[in-house]
Amino acid sequence: MRKAPFKSTRNQAGWTFWSLLFISALGVFTAYIVMQMVPVYAMNANIKNAMELSVEEMDLRRVTRAQIVRGMQQQLYLDSSHKVLDYKKDLKIQRSRDQLIIETKYQSEVPIFNNISLLFKFDNRVERDLPGN
């Protein structure tokens, strides 16, 4: 009768301490990164909402940049997201014969560890058809 090779492999079943520790650490790291990302995406959703609400009940043919900025600032202040945008640099408003286009392009940097950060770039656009076209 021959002995089975690698007889000890039958006794080795399940997770080792080190593999369990590695998987747990990886899960905690992933959860930490996700927890850092959620507020950034929530602020971007607030900015999109403010862009839409700033022109909701205005005369789109006569609305000025100052009125749009004021409306966005008021909404973002309510959402506690008012310090994210630099309105002079990040906000562009274009008007054509039949559309009003509001765009925001900005970056948000979130520090993770010592000199490691996550950089998020957002490009939002709201288009409204002008009345009478």
Secondary structure, DSSP 8 states (H G I E B T S, - for coil): ----TTGGGGG--S--HHHHHHHHHHHHHHHHHHHHHHHHHHHHHHHHHHHHHHTTTS-TTT--HHHHHHHHHHHHHHTT-TTS--HHHHEEEEE-SSEEEEEEEEEEEEEEETTEEEEEEEEEEEEEE-TT-
